[in-house]
Amino acid sequence: MTVSDTRGQQTSDQPPQDGGRPTGPPPERGGGLLMGRPFGVPIYVTPSWFVIAALITWVFGGQLGDVLPELGSGVRYLLAFFFAVAFYASVLVHELAHTLVALRYKLGVRRIQLQFFGGVSEIENEAESPWREFWLAFVGPLLSLVLGGVFYLALRAVELSSVPGVLLTGLMVSNLVVAAFNLLPGLPLDGGRMLRAVVWAVSGRAMTGTVAAAWIGRALAIVVLVGLPLVSASRSGERTTTDTLVDAVLAAVLAAIIWNGATGSLRNARLKEALPELRLRDLARRTVEVTADTPLGEAMRRAREAQAGAVVVVDGRGDPIAIVRESAVRAVPEHRRPWVAVGPLARDLEPGLRLDVDLGGEDLLRAVQATPAGEYLVVEADGRVYGVAALTDIERRLTAAVSGR
């Protein structure tokens, strides 16, 4: 019930767990229990699903005792568990609707996850137009509405007070609630993504739509946090302290997920907007070149004189062979630096540690992720050393962009 764009925005009919990453985890690892691959997209059930399934079974099983008192406790809870599975099957239909539209638009779908507060479809790319974005978000709640209608029609053919009648009523109501909730106009809900698409179409800027929908999403989180316990407390009938506490905890968890999802959507949008401006040519530090046997103190003196921020180790022919690690330099006490050579403090230049000076944006992020390191040698097209890029500088630039500074 969540559409999560792993490069940009995310929306949901239930709050997503996408945390705002430019790239997501590999689909085969850490996704939970693999259930199948319809349309080539893996479907996972996370451990948290079993928690919510148990909770639904407990609550719905107790309600069945009031509606159908002739049923034994074992049968009641078996039927309640069946209801939990059937409900999440309808959630899966909702997610498959998002997935099919994403595949139709060639956006790519990494995986579908069924989890505590619904589902999430991890979409790899962002829609190219606001109306594609709108339809991608709207199709999920639309399918939930259709399912609610199907269950309503089936309900007319059975006795309301029978087991099928109670189950069909529960499935009808739950799908209509899912559709209504997800149509609320705030990220990370599907309605928030629809609002984003409308504002994007009117303003001409996707970022404007994201900001509007994200702030409304945060407002919704506050409404959920305060409003759900108040609505629950106003219901007729006796309520125990345990009931009140459970409602408050669920409202807090749901509000936190919505708030974090809205914040993550905004962060991802800012990151995506900032990526084209992320260029190695602007980030590279000036360097000095020394041989491996040069004392660290001498290398640091030369760097200060040249106003350089990095030290590169060269061989006898002057070719770069390693980069002195900044973290290793900090670990050497000042009084020891005249007696420690730079060679042992440097990392050899593996192929992935040489980056083209014109690299930038998502290509730069992919290159850094492919070969994790603290420093990278930045070279011109002809192989000449341009400078050294520190991972901390790249992260600092991205952090500033994401925070809006």
Secondary structure, 3 states (H helix, E strand, C coil): CEEEECCCCEEECCCCCCCCCCCCCCCCCCCCEEEECHHHCCEEECHHHHHHHHHHHHHHHHHHHHHCCCCCHHHHHHHHHHHHHHHHHHHHHHHHHHHHHHHHCCCCEEEEEEECCEEEEEECCCCCCHHHHHHHHHHHHHHHHHHHHHHHHHHCCCCCCCHHHHHHHHHHHHHHHHHHHHCCCCCCCHHHHHHHHHHHHHHCCHHHHHHHHHHHHHHHHHHHHHHHHHHHHHCCCCCCHHHHHHHHHHHHHHHHHHHHHHHHHHHHHHHHHHHHHCEHHHHCECEEEECCCCEHHHHHHHHHHCCCCEEEEECCCCCEEEEECHHHHHHCCHHHHHHCECHHHEEECCHHHEEECCCEHHHHHHHHHHCCCCEEEEECCCCCEEEEEEHHHHHHHHHHHHHCC
